[in-house]
Amino acid sequence: MDKYQITGKLQNAFGKAEQSVGEAIGNQNLANAGAEDRMKGAAKETWGNAKDTVREVRDTARTDAAVQRERVAGQPVTAREKFVAGVENIKDSINTKMDNVKADEQAKRDNLRHTA
């Protein structure tokens, strides 16, 4: 929440009370001052809301850009994708090692046949 939203709400509430008191005691100047504070408060609150909205849009754009950079780089984005990628890497590593063991065993058998 932006500070202008907070100060705007407070100024609006103060203006509403000021306007009500002015109307209750018949003081038009006080009532008008209260109405003026309400308008200023509404404007500040709206300005603060606009700033807050722009920040949210900016943050979303930054997050989207970061995700796109990760995807372009081929990196997993979600936790699920990271987990699956990790499992795939482990599988590939184990399969490579087993293929090497198989090749070594085949070479040993071939050597045994040639020496016999």
C-alpha positions as a printed NumPy array, in Angstrom:
array([[  0.   ,   0.   ,   0.   ],
       [  1.342,   3.408,  -0.972],
       [  1.762,   6.194,   1.591],
       [ -0.558,   8.402,  -0.486],
       [ -3.309,   5.817,  -0.142],
       [ -2.955,   5.92 ,   3.634],
       [ -2.733,   9.701,   3.955],
       [ -5.591,  10.077,   1.487],
       [ -7.828,   7.777,   3.513],
       [ -6.96 ,   9.637,   6.706],
       [ -7.544,  13.045,   5.147],
       [-10.837,  11.84 ,   3.69 ],
       [-11.98 ,  10.535,   7.094],
       [-10.911,  13.745,   8.816],
       [-12.721,  15.786,   6.16 ],
       [-15.882,  13.731,   6.571],
       [-15.853,  14.348,  10.323],
       [-15.068,  18.032,   9.799],
       [-17.89 ,  18.376,   7.274],
       [-20.351,  16.611,   9.579],
       [-19.439,  18.823,  12.533],
       [-19.709,  21.946,  10.369],
       [-23.157,  20.907,   9.127],
       [-24.299,  19.979,  12.643],
       [-23.376,  23.35 ,  14.137],
       [-24.392,  25.321,  11.071],
       [-20.867,  26.507,  10.226],
       [-20.674,  26.499,   6.424],
       [-16.967,  27.399,   6.377],
       [-16.119,  24.339,   8.489],
       [-18.402,  22.135,   6.373],
       [-16.794,  23.455,   3.174],
       [-13.3  ,  22.899,   4.603],
       [-14.318,  19.327,   5.416],
       [-15.604,  18.777,   1.88 ],
       [-12.342,  20.186,   0.536],
       [-10.335,  17.789,   2.726],
       [-12.474,  14.902,   1.492],
       [-11.749,  15.81 ,  -2.146],
       [ -8.028,  16.189,  -1.46 ],
       [ -8.018,  12.891,   0.407],
       [ -9.815,  11.137,  -2.441],
       [ -7.293,  12.546,  -4.925],
       [ -4.331,  11.431,  -2.783],
       [ -5.818,   7.985,  -2.297],
       [ -6.397,   7.635,  -6.046],
       [ -2.844,   8.806,  -6.785],
       [ -1.471,   6.286,  -4.296],
       [ -3.579,   3.534,  -5.857],
       [ -2.25 ,   4.46 ,  -9.311],
       [  1.353,   4.333,  -8.057],
       [  0.708,   0.996,  -6.349],
       [ -0.822,  -0.393,  -9.554],
       [  2.165,   0.741, -11.625],
       [  4.498,  -0.99 ,  -9.169],
       [  2.486,  -4.221,  -9.471],
       [  2.586,  -4.058, -13.276],
       [  6.35 ,  -3.389, -13.153],
       [  6.94 ,  -6.316, -10.792],
       [  4.893,  -8.636, -13.007],
       [  6.842,  -7.501, -16.081],
       [ 10.15 ,  -8.124, -14.29 ],
       [  9.032, -11.579, -13.186],
       [  7.843, -12.409, -16.694],
       [ 11.163, -11.245, -18.157],
       [ 13.098, -13.389, -15.671],
       [ 10.986, -16.442, -16.497],
       [ 11.467, -15.862, -20.213],
       [ 15.243, -15.536, -19.729],
       [ 15.27 , -18.853, -17.871],
       [ 13.248, -20.535, -20.595],
       [ 15.503, -19.162, -23.304],
       [ 18.516, -20.419, -21.406],
       [ 16.868, -23.843, -21.236],
       [ 16.685, -23.77 , -17.484],
       [ 13.682, -25.291, -15.71 ],
       [ 11.25 , -22.708, -14.381],
       [  8.886, -24.367, -11.927],
       [  9.784, -26.582,  -8.992],
       [  8.21 , -29.533, -10.814],
       [ 10.297, -28.855, -13.927],
       [ 13.435, -28.531, -11.801],
       [ 12.666, -31.822, -10.039],
       [ 11.991, -33.659, -13.299],
       [ 15.156, -32.194, -14.849],
       [ 17.141, -33.381, -11.822],
       [ 15.716, -36.896, -12.098],
       [ 16.477, -36.93 , -15.846],
       [ 20.069, -35.882, -15.128],
       [ 20.473, -38.662, -12.548],
       [ 18.978, -41.203, -14.964],
       [ 21.338, -40.092, -17.767],
       [ 24.336, -40.245, -15.429],
       [ 23.479, -43.759, -14.211],
       [ 22.754, -45.006, -17.74 ],
       [ 26.098, -43.638, -18.966],
       [ 27.932, -45.416, -16.15 ],
       [ 26.074, -48.685, -16.816],
       [ 26.858, -48.413, -20.55 ],
       [ 30.536, -47.968, -19.65 ],
       [ 30.433, -51.041, -17.39 ],
       [ 28.753, -53.065, -20.154],
       [ 31.373, -51.945, -22.669],
       [ 34.175, -52.848, -20.234],
       [ 32.663, -56.293, -19.617],
       [ 32.284, -56.865, -23.364],
       [ 35.931, -55.866, -23.869],
       [ 36.999, -58.312, -21.107],
       [ 35.058, -61.14 , -22.79 ],
       [ 36.598, -60.286, -26.144],
       [ 40.095, -60.335, -24.591],
       [ 39.375, -63.679, -22.93 ],
       [ 38.287, -65.173, -26.271],
       [ 41.398, -63.898, -28.053],
       [ 43.767, -65.211, -25.403],
       [ 42.161, -68.622, -25.178]])
